[in-house]
């Protein structure tokens, strides 16, 4: 797209009703401000829990979706927008739905022969014992349908596993324990058809949790990531494969580990990554020579279907 007018009137969909609402509002305000600087006619729309009412009858030409979590990142909003005939940024219904569900994502990756850590679904006390027998300790316990590390906890013994399971169950979705990977954590961003430079994540906390992502200034980000070009390209190609398997397109962020033996392990995909001052996709874009405003423009271009 060559001129701002080509986009028409853009609704910046933000907020929503998920546990990630506050982060979405921060991301949305940053995106809206960038679109204003770019001269794009845009309107900030807090979708709340009623997206149809927020959009109906407003004469929007497309939607910049920056709603994180359930209701915005899981195919629900995408399906609504398609039924309304509104183009939108990022992945479609299937890619959004699959990648929001960490368990289904892992099943797809495992079926395609891609590396992801072993796991155990936790539905009852017997499953806790199965997890201990098959995975040992430490493990990380996750609610399958939450992002931003919400509800996640590392468990190093039986009592911590029980506590982590009980905490994750509060989010009313499937819960699983995943084998802990001892190694370095990286994230790989997809922008249109390009993989951006990898970022290495380091935190003094037990893992890269919500506080480390959004609040803690002690988190360190390595970009360049410190890997050789050959190794970085290997991980970027793996991340691209991970996106292709679950039909993720447009823009996304893939989280992965490289263990002490040099084996990569895919963890999850975010199809509506954060766009705050602590967020990783803008950081990777900057390392590639792409300003925040240009990044927002390129993401908006993903709403234009060829």
C-alpha positions in Angstrom: 0.0 0.0 0.0 1.5 3.3 -1.1 -0.7 5.9 0.5 -2.6 6.1 3.8 -5.8 6.7 2.0 -5.6 3.3 0.4 -6.4 1.7 3.7 -9.6 3.6 4.2 -11.0 3.9 7.7 -9.3 1.6 10.2 -10.7 0.4 13.5 -7.9 -0.4 16.0 -9.6 -3.2 17.9 -8.2 -3.2 21.5 -9.0 -4.2 25.0 -11.4 -7.1 24.7 -12.5 -9.0 27.8 -9.6 -11.5 28.4 -7.1 -11.6 31.2 -4.7 -9.7 28.9 -7.1 -6.7 28.5 -4.8 -4.2 30.1 -1.8 -5.2 27.9 -4.0 -5.0 24.9 -5.1 -1.5 25.7 -1.4 -0.4 26.0 -0.6 -2.1 22.7 -3.7 -0.6 21.1 -2.8 3.0 22.1 0.7 2.6 20.8 -0.6 1.3 17.4 -3.3 4.0 17.2 -0.7 6.7 17.8 1.5 5.3 15.1 -1.4 5.2 12.6 -2.2 8.9 13.4 1.5 9.8 12.8 1.3 7.9 9.5 -1.7 9.8 8.3 -4.0 6.8 8.3 -7.7 7.5 9.2 -8.1 5.4 12.3 -10.3 5.1 15.3 -9.4 3.4 18.6 -12.2 0.9 19.5 -12.3 -0.7 22.9 -14.2 -3.9 22.0 -15.0 -5.0 25.6 -17.0 -8.2 25.5 -19.3 -7.1 22.7 -17.3 -6.9 19.5 -20.2 -6.9 17.1 -21.9 -3.9 18.8 -18.5 -2.1 18.8 -18.1 -2.4 15.1 -21.6 -2.6 13.5 -22.8 0.4 11.5 -19.5 2.3 11.8 -18.3 2.3 8.1 -14.9 0.8 8.9 -12.9 -0.5 5.9 -10.6 -2.8 7.9 -9.6 -3.8 11.4 -6.1 -3.7 13.0 -6.6 -6.4 15.6 -4.5 -5.9 18.7 -6.6 -7.8 21.1 -4.5 -10.3 23.0 -5.9 -13.6 24.4 -9.3 -15.1 24.2 -11.9 -13.4 22.1 -9.3 -11.7 19.9 -6.5 -14.1 19.3 -8.4 -17.4 19.2 -10.4 -17.2 15.9 -13.6 -15.8 17.5 -13.1 -12.2 16.4 -11.6 -13.4 13.1 -14.8 -15.4 12.3 -17.0 -12.4 13.3 -15.0 -10.1 11.0 -15.2 -12.4 8.1 -19.0 -12.7 8.6 -19.1 -8.9 8.6 -17.0 -8.6 5.5 -14.2 -6.7 7.3 -10.6 -7.4 6.3 -8.3 -7.7 9.4 -4.6 -8.0 10.2 -2.8 -11.3 11.0 -3.8 -14.9 10.8 -7.2 -16.3 9.8 -9.7 -18.3 11.8 -7.9 -21.7 11.7 -4.4 -20.4 12.4 -5.7 -18.2 15.2 -7.7 -20.9 16.9 -5.0 -23.6 16.7 -2.2 -21.4 17.9 -4.1 -19.9 20.8 -4.6 -23.4 22.2 -1.1 -24.4 23.3 -2.1 -28.1 23.5 -3.5 -28.3 20.0 -0.4 -26.4 18.7 1.9 -29.0 20.3 -0.2 -31.8 18.9 0.1 -30.3 15.4 3.8 -29.8 15.8 4.4 -33.3 17.1 2.3 -34.7 14.2 4.5 -32.8 11.7 7.7 -34.0 13.3 8.7 -30.7 14.8 10.4 -30.6 18.2 8.3 -29.6 21.2 8.9 -30.7 24.8 6.9 -33.7 26.2 3.8 -32.9 28.2 1.1 -34.4 30.4 -2.5 -33.1 30.5 -3.5 -32.5 34.1 -7.2 -33.3 34.8 -7.1 -35.1 38.1 -4.8 -36.3 40.9 -3.8 -39.4 38.9 -2.5 -37.2 36.1 -0.2 -35.5 38.6 1.3 -38.8 39.4 1.6 -39.6 35.7 3.4 -36.3 35.2 5.9 -37.1 37.9 6.5 -40.5 36.5 6.9 -39.5 32.8 8.3 -36.0 33.0 10.0 -35.8 36.4 11.0 -32.4 37.7 11.2 -29.5 37.1 8.1 -28.9 34.9 6.2 -25.8 33.9 2.4 -25.9 34.3 0.3 -23.9 31.9 -3.4 -23.1 31.2 -3.7 -24.0 27.5 -5.7 -20.9 26.5 -3.9 -18.0 28.3 -1.1 -15.8 27.0 1.5 -13.5 28.5 2.5 -16.3 30.9 -0.7 -15.7 32.8 -1.4 -18.7 35.2 1.9 -20.4 34.5 4.2 -21.7 37.3 7.4 -23.7 37.5 7.1 -26.8 39.8 10.2 -28.5 41.3 8.4 -31.0 43.6 5.1 -32.7 44.2 3.7 -29.9 46.4 4.6 -27.2 43.9 3.0 -29.2 41.1 -0.2 -29.5 43.0 -0.3 -25.8 43.7 0.6 -24.9 40.1 -2.2 -27.2 38.8 -4.8 -25.7 41.2 -3.8 -22.2 40.2 -3.9 -22.9 36.4 -7.4 -24.6 36.8 -8.8 -21.3 37.8 -8.6 -20.1 34.2 -11.3 -22.6 33.1 -9.4 -24.4 30.3 -7.2 -27.4 29.8 -4.1 -27.5 32.0 -0.9 -29.3 31.2 2.6 -29.9 32.6 5.5 -29.5 30.2 9.0 -30.8 30.6 11.4 -28.0 31.6 14.0 -27.2 29.0 17.4 -26.3 30.5 18.9 -23.9 28.0 18.6 -20.5 26.4 15.2 -18.9 25.5 14.7 -17.1 22.1 11.9 -15.6 20.3 11.5 -15.3 16.5 9.1 -12.8 14.9 7.4 -13.2 11.5 6.5 -10.1 9.6 4.7 -10.7 6.3 7.0 -13.3 4.7 10.1 -12.3 6.5 11.7 -13.6 9.7 13.1 -10.9 11.9 16.3 -11.2 13.9 16.1 -13.5 16.9 16.1 -12.1 20.5 17.6 -14.0 23.4 15.7 -13.6 26.6 17.4 -13.6 30.1 15.7 -13.0 33.4 16.8 -13.4 37.0 13.3 -14.7 37.8 12.4 -18.4 37.8 11.2 -18.0 34.2 10.1 -15.4 31.7 6.8 -14.7 33.5 4.3 -11.8 33.3 6.3 -9.6 35.5 9.5 -10.3 33.6 7.7 -9.5 30.3 5.9 -6.3 31.3 7.2 -4.9 34.6 10.7 -6.0 35.5 13.6 -3.8 34.2 16.1 -6.5 35.1 15.0 -8.6 32.1 17.8 -8.6 29.4 17.2 -8.8 25.7 20.0 -9.9 23.4 19.6 -8.7 19.8 21.9 -9.7 18.1 21.1 -12.9 19.9 24.7 -14.2 20.1 24.3 -17.2 17.8 26.2 -17.8 14.6 24.4 -16.8 11.4 24.0 -20.4 10.5 22.5 -21.3 13.9 20.2 -18.3 13.9 19.0 -19.1 10.4 18.3 -22.7 11.5 16.1 -21.5 14.3 14.4 -18.9 12.1 13.6 -21.6 9.5 12.2 -23.8 12.3 10.0 -21.0 13.5 8.7 -20.5 10.0 7.9 -24.2 9.7 6.1 -23.9 13.1 3.9 -21.1 11.7 3.2 -22.9 8.4 2.0 -26.1 10.2 -0.8 -24.3 12.0 -1.5 -21.8 9.2 -0.2 -18.7 11.0 0.4 -15.9 8.6 0.9 -12.1 8.4 2.7 -11.5 11.6 3.4 -13.6 14.7 6.0 -14.4 17.4 7.3 -17.9 18.0 8.9 -18.7 21.4 11.5 -21.5 21.5 14.4 -22.8 23.6 17.8 -24.1 22.6 19.0 -26.7 25.1 22.5 -27.4 26.4 23.0 -30.1 23.7 22.0 -27.6 20.9 18.5 -29.1 20.3 15.8 -26.5 19.7 12.4 -26.9 21.3 9.2 -25.1 20.1 7.1 -23.7 22.9 4.2 -21.6 21.5 3.1 -19.1 18.9 1.5 -15.7 19.6 -0.6 -14.4 16.6 -1.3 -11.0 18.2 2.0 -10.2 19.9 2.4 -7.2 22.2 3.2 -3.8 20.9 4.1 -2.1 24.2 7.4 -0.5 25.1 8.5 -3.8 26.6 7.4 -5.9 23.6 9.6 -8.1 21.5 8.4 -7.7 17.9 9.1 -4.0 17.9 12.5 -4.8 19.3 13.3 -7.3 16.6 12.0 -4.9 13.9 14.2 -2.2 15.2 17.2 -4.5 14.9 16.2 -5.1 11.3 16.1 -1.3 10.6 12.3 -1.1 10.8 10.9 1.7 12.9 7.8 1.2 15.1 5.7 3.3 12.7 6.9 1.3 9.7 6.2 -2.0 11.6 2.6 -0.8 12.2 2.2 0.0 8.5 3.5 -3.4 7.5 1.2 -5.2 9.9 -1.7 -3.2 8.6 -0.8 -4.3 5.1 -1.5 -7.9 6.1 -5.2 -6.9 6.1 -5.0 -6.4 2.3 -5.5 -9.8 0.7 -3.8 -10.4 -2.7 
